[in-house]
Amino acid sequence: MRLPRTSSELRAIADDIDSGDSAESGLRLVENADRPPADPSANGHPPDVVAELLAELRAQRRRNARLAVKTGGRVLFLRAEEIDWVEAAGNYVRLHVGAESHLYRESMKNMETRLDGETFVRIHRSSIVNVDRIRELQPWFHGEYVVILQDGTRLMASRVFSDRLDRLIA
């Protein structure tokens, strides 16, 4: 749904309404420059547009809460919180979940946007880490870090993404 942004777009919509069933619907566009725009929630009802956007955002969050991974002739449903870290593997990503790992056909960039930015942080062009699984950060040369996970996995964090880790420390 696209909202009109200018008064000319609003007039065009009003003209479409007026040319149709204006007598039955009773809708007209009235402009008054002397009066500030009315608060849409003044009548006690939130605008439908806001409710639609909230519903769409909630649905998007639910869609990204789990991943359907095809492996070994079956489909596994992984919750995003279960993922320890994500590794680039060509046109795929390797999802590390505990002692298991699964290939998932997705680019790192798309995977980064798909995962919650509060829970996951990209530390390298080939690694995304679940923040809750980080046990320790060891400073390395030139602003780089060695990220040690709770299971002992050691990952290199590059300088390019070090600002994201600095936000965790602060």
ZIJOTA-V724183 format. One record per backbone hydrogen bond with DSSP energy under -1.0 kcal/mol. CO is the residue of the C=O (numbers start at 0). NH is the residue of the N-H. If there is no record, write none. Layout:
co=CO nh=NH
co=CO nh=NH
//
This chain:
co=5 nh=9
co=6 nh=10
co=7 nh=11
co=8 nh=12
co=9 nh=13
co=10 nh=14
co=11 nh=15
co=12 nh=16
co=13 nh=17
co=14 nh=18
co=20 nh=24
co=21 nh=25
co=38 nh=41
co=40 nh=43
co=46 nh=50
co=47 nh=51
co=48 nh=52
co=49 nh=53
co=50 nh=54
co=51 nh=55
co=52 nh=56
co=53 nh=57
co=54 nh=58
co=55 nh=59
co=56 nh=60
co=57 nh=61
co=58 nh=62
co=59 nh=63
co=64 nh=79
co=66 nh=77
co=68 nh=75
co=70 nh=73
co=73 nh=70
co=75 nh=68
co=77 nh=66
co=78 nh=81
co=79 nh=82
co=83 nh=129
co=84 nh=95
co=85 nh=127
co=86 nh=93
co=88 nh=91
co=91 nh=88
co=92 nh=103
co=93 nh=86
co=94 nh=101
co=95 nh=83
co=95 nh=84
co=96 nh=99
co=99 nh=96
co=101 nh=94
co=103 nh=92
co=103 nh=105
co=106 nh=110
co=107 nh=111
co=108 nh=112
co=109 nh=113
co=110 nh=114
co=115 nh=119
co=118 nh=130
co=120 nh=128
co=122 nh=157
co=123 nh=126
co=125 nh=87
co=126 nh=122
co=126 nh=123
co=127 nh=85
co=128 nh=120
co=129 nh=132
co=130 nh=133
co=132 nh=149
co=135 nh=147
co=137 nh=145
co=140 nh=143
co=143 nh=139
co=144 nh=156
co=145 nh=137
co=146 nh=154
co=147 nh=134
co=147 nh=135
co=148 nh=151
co=152 nh=148
co=154 nh=146
co=156 nh=144
co=158 nh=161
co=160 nh=163
co=161 nh=165
co=162 nh=166
co=164 nh=168
co=165 nh=169
//
